[in-house]
Amino acid sequence: MRTLDPLLLSSRLLGVGRRPQASRLETPARSRSSRERGSGRRGGGSSRRLRPPVSEMKERSGSRAAVDERYAQWKSLIPVLYDWFANHNLVWPSLSCRLRRLPTRIGSAFTYQSRQTDGSVPNTLVIANCEVVKPRVAAAEHISQFNEEARSPFVKKYKTIVHPGEVNRIRELPQNSKIIATHTDSPDVLIWDVETQPNRHAVLGATESRPDLILTGHKENAEFALAMCPAEPFVLSGGKDKSVVLWSIQDHISALADSSSSPGASGSKQPGKTTNEKESPKVDPRGIFHGHDSTVEDVQFCPSSAQEFCSVGDDACLILWDARTGTAPAVKVEKAHSGDVHCVDWNPLDVNYILTGSADNSVRMWDRRNLGSGGAGSPIHKFESHKAAVLCWSPDKASVFGSSAEDGFLNVWDHEKVGKKKNSNVPPGLFFQHAGHRDKIVDFHWNSSDPWTIVSVSDDGESTGGGGTLQIWRMSDLIYRPEEEVLTELENFKSHLASCAPRT
C-alpha cells in the first residue's frame, strides 16, 4: 500500500510549496569530523578556537543565514509534520543519547545523555526523566510553541554520574536498560548500574564515580565503536588497535543484581561521598578478533545471536564475524564503500539486512545471504544524500531506517519505496526529513517502546546559545500510514485545516 509523501503533505494541507531539498548545507566543522567529535574539548582542555580568516567568517555568515531560513520554514510546519515534539537546550555539548521507556510508569521514559565540558566542571553521564505524550493527544499549538533557548519542562534531570573522561558513546543492555556501557578516551569499556549508582554533584574537584565493571582487552583507545547484544548480556567494542573485542557480562550482571537487591544496598552509597573505596572489578574478553587494517569505527550484534556480529572501519571494509568458528573474519567485504565507513546497523526485524554509512555520501544496504566467504557481493541498494555518521533501523517497520549527519538533517528512509515514486528532487527511498537541528546531529536513537518516537542530539550551540540541542519527537501518523487511508481522513477535516493556514 502507498503512503503519503510528507514532503508534499504541507502543500496539500496548507497550500505552501515543497520544502526545498536544495537547501542542504555542509556546515563548517567547528572542531572535528563526525567521527572525531569534540577534539577542542579533549582532556578537559580549553575549548577556545583561533579566530578564522575573514573569508571563512563571511562564508560561515552566509551559511548560517541559509540554515536559519531553513529552520524558520521547518518550524512553521511543526504542527503538520509532528504528533509530538519536545526541544531541550543543553548547557554542555553531548556526543551520545538514548531513550528508554520506564516500565513502571505510563507515559514516562528516561534518557541517557553525555555531557562534555571544558574542564571547569567534570564530564558527566546524565539520566533524565522525560514525558512522552501518547499519539494524537498533544495539541498542535502546544507542539509548535517552544523556546529554542530554554530547557523543556518534559525533560527533568534525575541523576548525575561523574564520568572518568568524556562520554563518547552510550549503549544500554536490552535485557535490562538500567545497565549501560560507555566509551571514553581509553582502551576500556565501562559498565554502570545506573539504578544503584549514587547521584553526584558535578562540581570542580568532585571525585569520579566508580564504574561497576571495567572491560579490558584493547591495546589502544576505543572511543566510539560499542554495542550490547539483544540476545544475551554480551558487549562488543572496536578501537584504534584495529581489533574487535567481545565480552560476556552474564555472571557479573547477576552479581550486581544480587548486590542491589540486598537489604540496605541502595542506601549504602551517599551522594557526594567518595565512591572509590575499592577498585572496580575487571573483566577479560572472551575473544579478540583481527581483520581490519585501520581503526574500527562501529560494531553491531546480529539481533538473534551473541556469537554473530559485524564491524566497519576506516579501511572501507565491512566484516561479518562468527565467534563459534574462530577469531578470523567469516565474511570480509574489502571495498564496501569508496571512503571510510563510519557506522553500521543490523536490522532487528529482518536479520538478513545490514546497513553501512560512509564518508562517500552514501548509505548502503546489504543482504548477508548474497555475501560469499571471499567477500564477493554487492549492496542491494545505495541511498545517496549525506555523509551518514549514525544509522539506526526502525523497531516499528522492517524496511524503515534513519540516518543523521553533519548537514543537520535526520533522514528517514523506506527501502520499499525505492522505485515506486519518481521525483528528481527527492533521493529514492527518502520519505521524511527532520530539520529541527541547526548543525551536525551527533547521535540519535529510535525508542523501541514508543512507536515512531526518536531522540536526537546536535552540536548546534552557536545557534541556540547553549551547549547543543536534545529533541524528542514523533512524526505524524499521517506520514507513514497508507495514503488512501490518510486522504480519506484528511477530507473530513479539510475545512478546519484550511482555516489554520497562514495568511499571505
C-alpha positions as MATLAB code, in Angstrom:
seq = 'MRTLDPLLLSSRLLGVGRRPQASRLETPARSRSSRERGSGRRGGGSSRRLRPPVSEMKERSGSRAAVDERYAQWKSLIPVLYDWFANHNLVWPSLSCRLRRLPTRIGSAFTYQSRQTDGSVPNTLVIANCEVVKPRVAAAEHISQFNEEARSPFVKKYKTIVHPGEVNRIRELPQNSKIIATHTDSPDVLIWDVETQPNRHAVLGATESRPDLILTGHKENAEFALAMCPAEPFVLSGGKDKSVVLWSIQDHISALADSSSSPGASGSKQPGKTTNEKESPKVDPRGIFHGHDSTVEDVQFCPSSAQEFCSVGDDACLILWDARTGTAPAVKVEKAHSGDVHCVDWNPLDVNYILTGSADNSVRMWDRRNLGSGGAGSPIHKFESHKAAVLCWSPDKASVFGSSAEDGFLNVWDHEKVGKKKNSNVPPGLFFQHAGHRDKIVDFHWNSSDPWTIVSVSDDGESTGGGGTLQIWRMSDLIYRPEEEVLTELENFKSHLASCAPRT';
ca = [
       0.000    0.000    0.000;
       1.189    3.500   -0.768;
       1.868    6.054    1.920;
       1.541    9.782    1.614;
       4.680   11.741    0.707;
       5.328   14.002    3.752;
       7.332   16.396    1.596;
       4.094   17.048   -0.287;
       1.869   16.877    2.777;
       2.404   20.505    3.769;
       1.416   21.741    0.315;
      -1.754   19.638    0.325;
      -2.764   20.875    3.756;
      -1.626   24.472    3.903;
      -1.063   25.467    0.306;
       2.655   26.094    0.751;
       5.424   24.913   -1.545;
       7.602   21.885   -1.168;
      10.381   22.194    1.354;
      13.441   22.865   -0.795;
      15.772   19.887   -0.908;
      18.489   22.029   -2.457;
      18.966   23.885    0.821;
      21.091   21.145    2.310;
      24.322   22.564    3.601;
      27.700   21.249    4.552;
      28.070   23.347    7.670;
      31.647   24.275    8.605;
      33.187   21.773   11.001;
      33.929   23.642   14.187;
      36.155   21.082   15.845;
      36.391   17.562   14.486;
      34.841   15.471   11.764;
      31.747   13.416   12.524;
      33.996   10.579   13.686;
      36.368   12.834   15.641;
      33.864   14.828   17.623;
      34.862   17.291   20.291;
      38.642   17.446   19.881;
      38.599   21.035   21.128;
      37.498   19.654   24.477;
      39.845   16.666   24.690;
      41.315   16.022   28.089;
      39.255   18.767   29.655;
      41.302   21.404   27.895;
      40.211   24.826   26.752;
      37.501   24.991   24.120;
      38.717   28.312   22.697;
      39.239   28.387   18.948;
      41.531   30.592   16.895;
      39.818   33.417   15.050;
      39.090   32.222   11.475;
      40.107   34.218    8.375;
      37.742   36.951    7.174;
      36.790   34.950    4.061;
      35.830   31.970    6.195;
      33.819   34.202    8.532;
      31.851   35.553    5.553;
      31.205   32.026    4.301;
      30.007   30.971    7.730;
      27.736   34.001    7.926;
      26.109   33.147    4.600;
      25.716   29.507    5.554;
      24.244   30.481    8.909;
      21.676   32.727    7.246;
      20.626   29.867    4.947;
      20.382   27.488    7.906;
      18.265   29.984    9.858;
      15.939   30.417    6.882;
      15.573   26.661    6.509;
      14.947   26.302   10.245;
      12.248   29.004   10.228;
      10.483   27.257    7.365;
      10.656   23.922    9.194;
       9.357   25.458   12.425;
       6.259   26.809   10.664;
       5.379   23.242    9.625;
       5.791   21.573   13.032;
       2.020   21.252   13.707;
       1.616   19.475   10.367;
       4.629   17.177   10.451;
       4.745   16.100   14.105;
       2.473   14.366   16.565;
       4.832   15.121   19.466;
       7.859   17.375   19.790;
       9.999   18.445   22.768;
      13.064   20.695   22.458;
      15.629   20.758   25.281;
      18.511   23.246   25.199;
      21.675   21.770   26.720;
      24.177   23.586   28.924;
      27.092   21.500   27.621;
      27.579   19.560   24.366;
      26.533   15.916   24.248;
      28.011   13.232   21.997;
      25.510   10.454   22.705;
      21.895    9.940   23.727;
      19.477    7.063   24.341;
      15.740    6.895   25.101;
      14.019    4.107   27.021;
      10.540    3.575   28.434;
      10.048    3.277   32.206;
       8.008    0.057   32.616;
       6.547    1.153   35.958;
       5.061    4.480   34.791;
       2.693    5.020   31.890;
       3.841    7.813   29.575;
       7.249    8.109   31.239;
      10.664    7.351   29.814;
      14.245    8.208   30.615;
      17.132    9.477   28.562;
      20.838    8.893   28.885;
      22.944   11.872   27.805;
      26.646   12.577   27.845;
      27.895   15.985   28.934;
      31.233   17.172   27.526;
      32.631   20.143   29.448;
      35.614   22.497   29.077;
      37.192   21.359   32.344;
      35.558   23.943   34.621;
      33.227   21.169   35.828;
      33.554   17.394   35.395;
      32.345   15.425   32.395;
      29.193   13.563   33.334;
      26.653   10.958   32.347;
      23.165   12.389   32.923;
      19.992   10.363   33.404;
      16.790   12.383   32.933;
      13.117   11.554   33.242;
      11.032   12.606   30.266;
       7.349   12.589   29.394;
       6.309   11.112   26.057;
       2.765   12.106   25.167;
       0.539    9.426   23.675;
      -0.188    9.564   19.919;
      -2.798   12.149   18.884;
      -3.010   13.695   22.344;
      -0.831   16.819   22.089;
      -2.484   19.915   20.621;
      -0.878   21.406   17.511;
      -0.387   24.803   19.121;
       1.392   23.192   22.062;
       3.747   21.286   19.773;
       4.682   24.440   17.877;
       5.259   26.660   20.923;
       8.716   26.043   22.326;
      11.729   28.166   23.159;
      14.943   27.131   21.396;
      16.992   28.695   24.188;
      15.166   27.054   27.110;
      15.071   23.663   28.737;
      11.995   21.558   28.104;
       9.587   21.067   31.035;
       9.177   17.495   29.785;
      12.860   16.620   30.403;
      13.984   16.700   34.040;
      17.352   15.577   35.338;
      17.109   12.593   37.655;
      20.701   11.520   38.325;
      24.254   12.594   37.522;
      27.270   10.286   37.311;
      30.716   11.923   37.328;
      32.328   10.077   34.435;
      36.071    9.303   34.168;
      36.767   11.278   30.980;
      34.428   12.276   28.172;
      31.445   10.078   27.350;
      31.823    9.358   23.642;
      29.227    6.612   23.318;
      26.378    5.199   25.441;
      24.694    1.831   24.916;
      22.139    0.089   27.136;
      21.641   -3.627   27.757;
      18.359   -4.590   26.024;
      17.532   -7.179   28.701;
      17.976   -4.580   31.439;
      18.214   -0.989   30.216;
      19.456    0.203   33.621;
      22.758   -1.497   32.819;
      24.713    0.645   30.366;
      28.123    0.676   28.749;
      30.158    3.791   27.952;
      33.206    4.554   25.841;
      35.677    7.252   26.788;
      39.171    8.160   25.578;
      40.773    4.975   26.891;
      41.129    1.322   25.899;
      38.486    0.228   28.443;
      34.711   -0.104   28.292;
      32.906    0.986   31.463;
      29.748   -0.755   32.750;
      27.311    1.093   35.014;
      24.262    0.063   37.010;
      22.542    3.435   36.916;
      19.947    2.401   39.496;
      22.490    1.776   42.265;
      24.982    4.486   41.275;
      24.727    7.463   43.657;
      23.582   10.850   42.421;
      26.603   13.149   42.332;
      27.167   16.904   42.330;
      29.178   17.821   39.247;
      31.440   20.464   40.752;
      35.099   21.167   40.088;
      37.227   18.685   42.014;
      34.423   16.154   42.503;
      35.597   12.554   42.829;
      34.849   10.442   39.779;
      32.103    7.861   40.085;
      33.298    4.268   40.188;
      32.109    2.010   37.347;
      30.535   -1.271   38.368;
      32.712   -3.152   35.854;
      35.703   -2.379   33.637;
      36.056   -4.394   30.443;
      39.685   -4.739   29.347;
      41.249   -6.096   26.174;
      42.017   -3.221   23.802;
      45.640   -2.173   23.358;
      44.785    1.370   22.225;
      41.911    3.796   22.742;
      38.426    2.610   21.823;
      36.298    5.738   21.518;
      33.117    5.116   19.516;
      32.520    1.519   18.350;
      30.294   -0.030   21.028;
      27.305   -2.409   21.103;
      25.335   -4.523   23.583;
      23.687   -7.752   22.496;
      19.868   -8.084   22.241;
      20.040  -11.861   22.771;
      22.403  -12.250   25.749;
      24.428   -9.990   28.102;
      27.389   -9.616   25.750;
      29.348   -6.446   24.918;
      31.232   -5.637   21.714;
      33.797   -2.906   21.064;
      36.180   -1.738   18.349;
      39.128    0.618   18.562;
      42.247    2.213   17.157;
      44.147   -1.056   17.642;
      42.181   -2.395   14.619;
      40.585   -5.111   16.758;
      37.045   -6.106   17.711;
      36.700   -7.316   21.309;
      33.889   -9.447   22.755;
      32.940   -9.838   26.434;
      30.274  -11.721   28.379;
      28.997   -9.946   31.487;
      26.362  -12.550   32.394;
      27.898  -13.601   35.736;
      28.752  -10.042   36.694;
      25.251   -8.749   35.928;
      23.804  -11.468   38.163;
      26.184  -10.427   40.925;
      25.193   -6.775   40.522;
      21.514   -7.714   40.727;
      22.104   -9.721   43.910;
      24.057   -6.838   45.431;
      21.430   -4.220   44.587;
      18.602   -6.356   45.989;
      20.316   -6.968   49.333;
      18.953   -5.018   52.358;
      20.362   -1.505   52.529;
      22.216   -1.844   49.242;
      20.675    1.233   47.661;
      21.327    3.306   50.740;
      24.920    2.240   51.220;
      26.201    4.923   48.863;
      25.542    8.501   49.784;
      25.581   11.406   47.313;
      28.741   13.468   47.426;
      30.836   10.842   49.211;
      33.896    9.195   47.682;
      32.908    6.044   45.810;
      36.423    4.685   45.247;
      36.535    2.558   48.413;
      37.701   -0.340   46.240;
      38.762   -0.963   42.662;
      36.121   -1.768   40.072;
      36.100   -5.453   39.029;
      37.798   -6.054   35.680;
      36.545   -8.470   33.034;
      38.772  -10.137   30.450;
      37.488  -10.659   26.900;
      36.028  -13.886   25.526;
      37.662  -13.161   22.203;
      39.733  -10.600   20.298;
      39.065  -10.530   16.562;
      41.529   -9.297   13.936;
      40.788   -8.477   10.308;
      40.664   -4.689    9.930;
      43.641   -2.710    8.619;
      42.682    0.554   10.308;
      40.547    1.982   13.146;
      37.285    0.142   13.781;
      34.596    2.834   13.718;
      31.420    0.896   14.578;
      30.220   -2.562   15.593;
      26.838   -4.284   15.876;
      25.470   -7.641   17.020;
      23.214   -9.864   14.985;
      19.852   -9.343   16.785;
      19.315  -13.097   17.221;
      22.799  -14.237   18.280;
      25.560  -13.233   20.675;
      28.066  -15.153   18.553;
      27.485  -13.276   15.288;
      28.343   -9.623   14.784;
      29.699   -7.152   12.236;
      32.121   -4.231   12.131;
      33.197   -1.387    9.834;
      36.203    0.888    9.801;
      38.465    3.413    8.171;
      39.755    0.682    5.838;
      36.381    0.873    3.996;
      35.647   -2.752    4.950;
      32.502   -4.455    6.226;
      33.358   -7.618    8.179;
      30.962  -10.284    9.451;
      32.224  -12.407   12.342;
      31.145  -15.710   13.898;
      32.759  -16.369   17.282;
      31.906  -20.082   17.002;
      34.351  -20.520   14.115;
      37.303  -18.569   15.492;
      38.673  -15.035   15.548;
      39.187  -14.576   11.809;
      36.541  -12.871    9.623;
      33.673  -15.064    8.456;
      32.986  -12.655    5.563;
      35.048   -9.620    4.582;
      33.782   -7.100    2.028;
      37.010   -5.330    1.071;
      35.606   -2.194   -0.566;
      32.167   -1.811    0.918;
      32.408    1.948    0.206;
      34.776    4.289   -1.599;
      35.592    6.097    1.670;
      35.904    5.480    5.408;
      32.905    3.567    6.760;
      31.559    5.345    9.843;
      28.553    3.363   11.007;
      26.741    0.042   10.755;
      23.417   -1.346   11.962;
      21.809   -4.782   11.774;
      18.062   -4.958   11.112;
      16.281   -6.103   14.311;
      13.181   -7.226   12.387;
      14.929   -8.984    9.469;
      18.386  -10.323   10.282;
      19.322  -10.662    6.612;
      19.792   -6.911    6.156;
      22.708   -4.736    7.270;
      23.238   -1.004    6.716;
      26.545    0.823    6.368;
      27.174    4.585    6.188;
      30.269    6.255    4.805;
      32.137    9.464    4.068;
      31.371    8.798    0.394;
      27.899   10.369    0.858;
      26.039    7.073    0.729;
      24.218    4.564    2.895;
      24.358    1.030    1.531;
      22.065   -1.881    2.334;
      23.479   -5.406    2.234;
      21.808   -8.807    2.178;
      24.159  -11.144    4.021;
      22.790  -14.088    2.030;
      24.444  -12.551   -1.050;
      27.878  -12.208    0.547;
      30.275  -15.056   -0.168;
      33.069  -16.231    2.096;
      35.522  -14.353   -0.088;
      33.644  -11.076    0.349;
      32.025  -11.235   -3.057;
      28.726   -9.433   -3.335;
      27.245   -6.019   -3.912;
      24.846   -3.858   -1.892;
      21.223   -4.332   -2.858;
      20.731   -0.562   -2.790;
      22.636    2.692   -2.328;
      20.881    5.595   -0.613;
      22.650    8.815   -1.540;
      22.117   12.035    0.380;
      24.664   12.829    3.085;
      27.719   11.547    4.955;
      25.902    9.390    7.479;
      27.575    9.419   10.895;
      24.831    7.470   12.692;
      22.447    4.788   11.399;
      19.520    3.155   13.158;
      16.915    0.716   11.860;
      13.345    1.382   12.948;
      11.922   -1.057   15.519;
       8.452   -0.365   14.052;
       8.825   -1.410   10.395;
      11.458   -3.711    8.879;
      12.019   -1.569    5.782;
      12.480    1.787    7.584;
      15.685    3.298    8.980;
      17.141    6.679    9.895;
      20.462    8.354    9.126;
      21.982   11.536   10.520;
      24.993   13.593    9.516;
      26.882   16.881    9.706;
      24.346   18.596    7.433;
      21.931   18.842   10.386;
      19.290   16.563    8.839;
      17.945   13.318   10.211;
      16.663   11.418    7.177;
      14.065    8.654    7.477;
      14.129    6.131    4.629;
      11.955    3.236    3.494;
      13.683    0.877    1.090;
      10.306   -0.486   -0.034;
       9.603    2.928   -1.584;
      12.644    2.786   -3.849;
      11.457    2.818   -7.472;
       7.788    3.367   -6.634;
       7.797    7.181   -6.869;
       9.810    9.247   -9.295;
      10.845   12.708   -8.121;
      14.147   14.228   -9.138;
      14.191   16.485   -6.069;
      13.990   13.624   -3.554;
      16.540   10.783   -3.242;
      14.874    7.369   -3.799;
      13.573    5.927   -0.554;
      13.635    9.187    1.438;
      10.181    9.868    2.890;
      10.788   12.164    5.885;
      13.437   14.704    6.819;
      13.725   16.076   10.333;
      15.213   19.579   10.061;
      14.908   20.724   13.668;
      18.654   20.834   14.319;
      20.802   23.671   13.013;
      24.152   21.894   12.938;
      25.559   18.388   12.883;
      23.499   15.659   14.552;
      25.974   13.614   16.566;
      23.620   10.842   17.721;
      20.020    9.639   17.661;
      18.072    6.655   18.935;
      14.787    5.094   17.905;
      12.769    4.203   21.021;
      11.501    0.628   20.825;
       8.744    1.179   23.412;
       7.025    4.219   21.862;
       6.171    3.713   18.169;
       7.916    6.084   15.756;
       9.499    8.094   18.600;
      13.091    9.334   18.243;
      15.568   11.199   20.450;
      18.283   13.171   18.641;
      21.091   15.431   19.823;
      23.084   18.030   17.889;
      26.126   20.221   18.247;
      24.347   23.498   17.416;
      25.288   25.508   20.486;
      26.354   28.509   18.398;
      22.773   28.852   17.119;
      20.950   28.122   20.361;
      23.166   29.958   22.826;
      23.796   26.763   24.798;
      25.718   23.527   24.502;
      23.547   21.964   21.827;
      20.025   20.618   21.468;
      18.273   17.438   22.583;
      14.964   16.759   20.824;
      12.348   14.063   21.398;
       9.905   13.800   18.540;
       7.366   11.647   16.754;
       6.277   12.289   13.188;
       2.546   12.467   12.444;
       0.964    9.107   11.670;
      -0.455   10.765    8.538;
       3.052   10.380    7.116;
       3.589    6.641    7.421;
       0.036    5.295    7.196;
      -1.346    4.128    3.797;
      -2.065    7.080    1.516;
      -5.673    6.137    0.748;
      -6.461    5.917    4.455;
      -4.826    9.277    5.149;
      -6.553   11.117    2.307;
      -9.935    9.831    3.447;
      -9.297   11.133    6.938;
      -7.978   14.480    5.703;
     -11.042   15.041    3.575;
     -13.132   15.024    6.752;
     -11.046   17.837    8.228;
     -10.318   19.808    5.070;
     -12.203   22.947    6.041;
     -10.635   23.062    9.510;
      -7.118   22.646    8.131;
      -7.678   25.382    5.560;
      -8.644   27.797    8.327;
      -5.297   27.118   10.045;
      -3.279   28.125    7.004;
      -1.098   31.233    7.409;
      -2.478   34.312    5.645;
      -0.257   35.767    2.928;
];
